[in-house]
Amino acid sequence: MAQLRIALAQVNPTVGDLGGNADLIVAWSRRAAEAGAHLVAFPEMMLTGYPIEDLALRASFVQASQRALEQVARRLADEGLGDLPVVTGYVDRRAVSLVRTGQPAGSPLDAAAWLHGGEVLVRSAKHHLPNYGVFDESRVFVRGDRLPVVRLHGVDVATAVCEDLWQDGGPVSVTDTAGAGLLLVLNASPYERNKDDVRLELCARRAREAGCALAYVNMVGGQDELVFDGDSVIVGADGDLLARAPQFTEHLLVADLAVPAADPAARPGRVPADALDGTTITIDRRVLSPDPLPAYPVRPQELAEPLDDLAEVYGALVLGTRDYVRKNGFRSVLVGLSGGIDSALVTTIAADALGPDNVHVVMLPSRYSSEHSVSDAEELVKRQGVHARIVPIRGMVDAFEAEVELHGLAAENLQARIRATVWMGLSNEHGHLVLTGGNKSELATGYSTLYGDSAGGFAPIKDLVKTLVWDLSRWRNGRAGSDLPFLHPFTGPPIPEAIIAKEPSAELSPGQRDSDSLPPYEVLDPLLTDYVERDLGRDALIAAGHDPALVERVIRLVDLAEYKRRQYPPGPKVTSKNFGRDRRVPITNRWREPAAD
Amino acid sequence: MAQLRIALAQVNPTVGDLGGNADLIVAWSRRAAEAGAHLVAFPEMMLTGYPIEDLALRASFVQASQRALEQVARRLADEGLGDLPVVTGYVDRRAVSLVRTGQPAGSPLDAAAWLHGGEVLVRSAKHHLPNYGVFDESRVFVRGDRLPVVRLHGVDVATAVCEDLWQDGGPVSVTDTAGAGLLLVLNASPYERNKDDVRLELCARRAREAGCALAYVNMVGGQDELVFDGDSVIVGADGDLLARAPQFTEHLLVADLAVPAADPAARPGRVPADALDGTTITIDRRVLSPDPLPAYPVRPQELAEPLDDLAEVYGALVLGTRDYVRKNGFRSVLVGLSGGIDSALVTTIAADALGPDNVHVVMLPSRYSSEHSVSDAEELVKRQGVHARIVPIRGMVDAFEAEVELHGLAAENLQARIRATVWMGLSNEHGHLVLTGGNKSELATGYSTLYGDSAGGFAPIKDLVKTLVWDLSRWRNGRAGSDLPFLHPFTGPPIPEAIIAKEPSAELSPGQRDSDSLPPYEVLDPLLTDYVERDLGRDALIAAGHDPALVERVIRLVDLAEYKRRQYPPGPKVTSKNFGRDRRVPITNRWREPAAD
């Protein structure tokens, strides 16, 4: 057996910020060196951020990434870190690229490199390109076809990238053949509810298949709709969990491993291997330091406790919101506070993400606003200490109605649009990003006003069905005084109980209730989940126990609301389908689920 | 040689409308039979419309398509058309589908089938799946691996689908081996400027490679941002053009071909062939009628004259607008008419698409509107006979400003948002779809107001740079009295000359001119085209002759406007990058083109 101390740098890069991301690599490599690590690994596409989408097709961008990689290698050496092998993701391109219909321009690669001694030691790239869910990688990358195996202190360390772990065949399938002692996998794997369990099982299974320990370093942070949750792990060759980093926060996970020493007979050089997916992977062996280290005392194992389900969701919303605001150059947000539960939760998430002092709420009562709406909103402002302002909209509504006669829904929508116009005016005047309060039950059924309550820059709860909005509000109120790192230290429950308890209403017409237009959320939400996330058809929904008439009605509502959803701001993804890039349905679409035979 | 009369049904299906599309198949098959055709071919995915995107992943949808195919086969026979072979596109699935990470759920196929005698004779599917530009087919389809060759009146007719023509290898590459006399290609190929020339050359090249005549049937019609232009063609084995259908209109192209008779020694059955792309294609031979027909008199060749460049663009805008409105269930549109060129052209396109009686314009003068704006708009209304209404917004602006103090851009945006609120109110009240007036130069640089002038349901000129807006306006004025099928028969020029001649202004502040904020459009537009469509980086732009300071400024404007563009309504695509699905850039993106070395 040979000992190795590895450091997984679970950090938060920004898409396109090559300079800032390079700074992160140097800073966290220094921390790793200070912790005595023999190797530090960064996430997939660390240098460029992830996902870069069509930036990969821009020659100047790929070239800048290639140069930045070599610069960071030199800089590490210049700053005394040249002896520490640093493994990082970046975008590269195939040296010889064919211009062919159907092939991404410039043949970009989702690449990984070992940096050492001021130079790039070995390069490889992701083999399996995910092109499902939120991923469009067949569009922008070509396949890698190499498994680097670097001998470090007598341990053969193989590297692979993210999806290569998820799909059968490819580099991971030849790791066993290569006789590696450790498989290092660089990831940018976005959060989704319960995905952490799936990932850990996957790591354990692949470790057993590869017959070696597996270290999985994941990105952390928000990028548009995606939230990378970290949760980096190390498992042994038997699949047992050895070390685990916390979720939703940057972290250096340092662990001492004892793994089989490399076979000295395995010489440097390139050997082709059948990748069991119809392709050939070249095993590319390099030697940095052939001999195992003398025995040294090991550090205690670090095993962060995974968060429970609601804490995970809340953590994703806070991190996703904070990073969207910050990485887009904003410092403060504006929320239209109605007195209802949605805007109350959004305000709370914003206060947790940015601190109450960076949260500005505006209350815009109309002739239909109930008294409790204003007083409940004021109570929330008091509890959280956010900035608040009241702007009555009655005079504006009157001015429109003096010129244009509107009835029913058109008149209801007018109020919502006037409110949005005030939000956007204040946003433009003061530089706050507008947070949108809509939830997934509303988005799904189209129960919102285009350019009204759906306006804004980011929608923190767009992927929560209404019942989850309530659950999460109760959960947050129960965590006053908690030391979870993503919560602001409010001393009491931040959301007034009356706001959680009241019956939901849009308050756009006299005595209006959500239940006038929609079934009770306890009935609606499971149906929406089955239709949207599980993609069940009409018959399957009825077979699953949903009321046939309701199925008919809800399918129709969901199908007709596609245009509104397209215009909705992005928001953190927490389910398999958040109405973002993960579900792509034509706007012009006459398909209606057929009636049962 | 053997004779064959083929009919290409260049028709306009609607996504998801399986019943309506089946009706089209029957109706146009009858027309083909009446024209004495021996075979009729419909476009790719005729039965489902195209593109269906994630509907392909919905089991109930694929099943409905499979059933609809068998029903239409029976119905054709029931209605006396069973003897006419009908080739049509639809969505099918692989019989045995593996559930595997990375594979589309249910293994859907972009399929084609021959219908004959009330039954489905043979099925095949697209082999090459485009996953670039607007296409995401690796996401939703698996590859087909078969080339059907059906002997009809002694001619071996092979069939392939769309992309199989564009990429090397696959079914088209084994057509020569199969010894086919005719290759029939089913397409849903969207319009792009100058693409018709590329397509014709491609057909000619593939015909020569396959050593046989090639019949290319394309879809026509609008689907969200895509406009299928028709332009179906038939070329001989030497690549010579034999027949051509008109663009932007439904058409039955009937042509008599004389092609080599099939080799009687080639027996029915399946033979594998090397597809020259690392895969194997099965040649699947069937015999419907082994012997050539007795000689019969041929019809005259039909060769539609292709439209010139501006006519093509205008035709695409009219058809795209008409179909978006109609297929989404609207009958009328509303346009905010400012007196400027953009809204004038949009109104004209709408009048051409839907007839002036279905076009409602609203003029919303503010304190900054010039007198000529109102009078020019009124002159346009008079020339076109559209419905018009004036709604002054001064009172509404005052009501907002009484409650919220706004300056500079915030105050300018307020006016644009108030106008949009009126548009949307009238839209909700009267059921008109709002057409958005923004052009590509504005979209690119962010010179528009979120939830203001950018609001609406469809943006007919979103893919035209401003200089093209002028060119097209002049072109349209010059076509008064033309018999082009997509123009309304206005007797004089529909756009007042003063609107074309005036200096552009948003009229949101006193004496404002576009040139206060933007370079002259004659300078800006070519730079935008090079940056957005050609994807040139900073250095390449300067090398191409653009002013370095302007390059810096414009790149920054374009990069920062990504969020606004995401919220923009769809509009007909006429270039390679219309800021829709064809250009995918993260919102959160710190990438700035590097300065020259």
Boltz contact constraints between the chains, C-beta under 6 A:
constraints:
  - contact:
      token1: [A, 14]
      token2: [B, 590]
      max_distance: 6.0
  - contact:
      token1: [A, 15]
      token2: [B, 586]
      max_distance: 6.0
  - contact:
      token1: [A, 15]
      token2: [B, 588]
      max_distance: 6.0
  - contact:
      token1: [A, 15]
      token2: [B, 589]
      max_distance: 6.0
  - contact:
      token1: [A, 16]
      token2: [B, 589]
      max_distance: 6.0
  - contact:
      token1: [A, 16]
      token2: [B, 590]
      max_distance: 6.0
  - contact:
      token1: [A, 16]
      token2: [B, 591]
      max_distance: 6.0
  - contact:
      token1: [A, 17]
      token2: [B, 590]
      max_distance: 6.0
  - contact:
      token1: [A, 53]
      token2: [B, 584]
      max_distance: 6.0
  - contact:
      token1: [A, 53]
      token2: [B, 585]
      max_distance: 6.0
  - contact:
      token1: [A, 53]
      token2: [B, 586]
      max_distance: 6.0
  - contact:
      token1: [A, 54]
      token2: [B, 583]
      max_distance: 6.0
  - contact:
      token1: [A, 54]
      token2: [B, 584]
      max_distance: 6.0
  - contact:
      token1: [A, 54]
      token2: [B, 585]
      max_distance: 6.0
  - contact:
      token1: [A, 58]
      token2: [B, 535]
      max_distance: 6.0
  - contact:
      token1: [A, 60]
      token2: [B, 537]
      max_distance: 6.0
  - contact:
      token1: [A, 60]
      token2: [B, 593]
      max_distance: 6.0
  - contact:
      token1: [A, 64]
      token2: [B, 594]
      max_distance: 6.0
  - contact:
      token1: [A, 101]
      token2: [B, 166]
      max_distance: 6.0
  - contact:
      token1: [A, 101]
      token2: [B, 167]
      max_distance: 6.0
  - contact:
      token1: [A, 102]
      token2: [B, 167]
      max_distance: 6.0
  - contact:
      token1: [A, 131]
      token2: [B, 138]
      max_distance: 6.0
  - contact:
      token1: [A, 131]
      token2: [B, 139]
      max_distance: 6.0
  - contact:
      token1: [A, 132]
      token2: [B, 139]
      max_distance: 6.0
  - contact:
      token1: [A, 138]
      token2: [B, 131]
      max_distance: 6.0
  - contact:
      token1: [A, 138]
      token2: [B, 138]
      max_distance: 6.0
  - contact:
      token1: [A, 139]
      token2: [B, 131]
      max_distance: 6.0
  - contact:
      token1: [A, 139]
      token2: [B, 132]
      max_distance: 6.0
  - contact:
      token1: [A, 166]
      token2: [B, 101]
      max_distance: 6.0
  - contact:
      token1: [A, 167]
      token2: [B, 101]
      max_distance: 6.0
  - contact:
      token1: [A, 167]
      token2: [B, 102]
      max_distance: 6.0
  - contact:
      token1: [A, 223]
      token2: [B, 588]
      max_distance: 6.0
  - contact:
      token1: [A, 224]
      token2: [B, 586]
      max_distance: 6.0
  - contact:
      token1: [A, 224]
      token2: [B, 587]
      max_distance: 6.0
  - contact:
      token1: [A, 224]
      token2: [B, 588]
      max_distance: 6.0
  - contact:
      token1: [A, 327]
      token2: [B, 588]
      max_distance: 6.0
  - contact:
      token1: [A, 328]
      token2: [B, 588]
      max_distance: 6.0
  - contact:
      token1: [A, 391]
      token2: [B, 403]
      max_distance: 6.0
  - contact:
      token1: [A, 395]
      token2: [B, 399]
      max_distance: 6.0
  - contact:
      token1: [A, 396]
      token2: [B, 399]
      max_distance: 6.0
  - contact:
      token1: [A, 396]
      token2: [B, 400]
      max_distance: 6.0
  - contact:
      token1: [A, 399]
      token2: [B, 395]
      max_distance: 6.0
  - contact:
      token1: [A, 399]
      token2: [B, 396]
      max_distance: 6.0
  - contact:
      token1: [A, 399]
      token2: [B, 399]
      max_distance: 6.0
  - contact:
      token1: [A, 400]
      token2: [B, 396]
      max_distance: 6.0
  - contact:
      token1: [A, 403]
      token2: [B, 391]
      max_distance: 6.0
  - contact:
      token1: [A, 404]
      token2: [B, 422]
      max_distance: 6.0
  - contact:
      token1: [A, 404]
      token2: [B, 425]
      max_distance: 6.0
  - contact:
      token1: [A, 406]
      token2: [B, 425]
      max_distance: 6.0
  - contact:
      token1: [A, 406]
      token2: [B, 429]
      max_distance: 6.0
  - contact:
      token1: [A, 409]
      token2: [B, 428]
      max_distance: 6.0
  - contact:
      token1: [A, 410]
      token2: [B, 425]
      max_distance: 6.0
  - contact:
      token1: [A, 410]
      token2: [B, 428]
      max_distance: 6.0
  - contact:
      token1: [A, 410]
      token2: [B, 429]
      max_distance: 6.0
  - contact:
      token1: [A, 413]
      token2: [B, 428]
      max_distance: 6.0
  - contact:
      token1: [A, 414]
      token2: [B, 425]
      max_distance: 6.0
  - contact:
      token1: [A, 417]
      token2: [B, 421]
      max_distance: 6.0
  - contact:
      token1: [A, 421]
      token2: [B, 417]
      max_distance: 6.0
  - contact:
      token1: [A, 422]
      token2: [B, 404]
      max_distance: 6.0
  - contact:
      token1: [A, 424]
      token2: [B, 451]
      max_distance: 6.0
  - contact:
      token1: [A, 425]
      token2: [B, 404]
      max_distance: 6.0
  - contact:
      token1: [A, 425]
      token2: [B, 406]
      max_distance: 6.0
  - contact:
      token1: [A, 425]
      token2: [B, 410]
      max_distance: 6.0
  - contact:
      token1: [A, 425]
      token2: [B, 414]
      max_distance: 6.0
  - contact:
      token1: [A, 428]
      token2: [B, 409]
      max_distance: 6.0
  - contact:
      token1: [A, 428]
      token2: [B, 410]
      max_distance: 6.0
  - contact:
      token1: [A, 428]
      token2: [B, 413]
      max_distance: 6.0
  - contact:
      token1: [A, 429]
      token2: [B, 406]
      max_distance: 6.0
  - contact:
      token1: [A, 429]
      token2: [B, 410]
      max_distance: 6.0
  - contact:
      token1: [A, 451]
      token2: [B, 451]
      max_distance: 6.0
  - contact:
      token1: [A, 451]
      token2: [B, 455]
      max_distance: 6.0
  - contact:
      token1: [A, 455]
      token2: [B, 451]
      max_distance: 6.0
  - contact:
      token1: [A, 535]
      token2: [B, 58]
      max_distance: 6.0
  - contact:
      token1: [A, 537]
      token2: [B, 60]
      max_distance: 6.0
  - contact:
      token1: [A, 567]
      token2: [B, 567]
      max_distance: 6.0
  - contact:
      token1: [A, 583]
      token2: [B, 54]
      max_distance: 6.0
  - contact:
      token1: [A, 584]
      token2: [B, 53]
      max_distance: 6.0
  - contact:
      token1: [A, 584]
      token2: [B, 54]
      max_distance: 6.0
  - contact:
      token1: [A, 585]
      token2: [B, 53]
      max_distance: 6.0
  - contact:
      token1: [A, 585]
      token2: [B, 54]
      max_distance: 6.0
  - contact:
      token1: [A, 586]
      token2: [B, 15]
      max_distance: 6.0
  - contact:
      token1: [A, 586]
      token2: [B, 53]
      max_distance: 6.0
  - contact:
      token1: [A, 586]
      token2: [B, 224]
      max_distance: 6.0
  - contact:
      token1: [A, 587]
      token2: [B, 224]
      max_distance: 6.0
  - contact:
      token1: [A, 588]
      token2: [B, 15]
      max_distance: 6.0
  - contact:
      token1: [A, 588]
      token2: [B, 223]
      max_distance: 6.0
  - contact:
      token1: [A, 588]
      token2: [B, 224]
      max_distance: 6.0
  - contact:
      token1: [A, 588]
      token2: [B, 327]
      max_distance: 6.0
  - contact:
      token1: [A, 588]
      token2: [B, 328]
      max_distance: 6.0
  - contact:
      token1: [A, 589]
      token2: [B, 15]
      max_distance: 6.0
  - contact:
      token1: [A, 589]
      token2: [B, 16]
      max_distance: 6.0
  - contact:
      token1: [A, 590]
      token2: [B, 14]
      max_distance: 6.0
  - contact:
      token1: [A, 590]
      token2: [B, 16]
      max_distance: 6.0
  - contact:
      token1: [A, 590]
      token2: [B, 17]
      max_distance: 6.0
  - contact:
      token1: [A, 591]
      token2: [B, 16]
      max_distance: 6.0
  - contact:
      token1: [A, 593]
      token2: [B, 60]
      max_distance: 6.0
  - contact:
      token1: [A, 594]
      token2: [B, 64]
      max_distance: 6.0
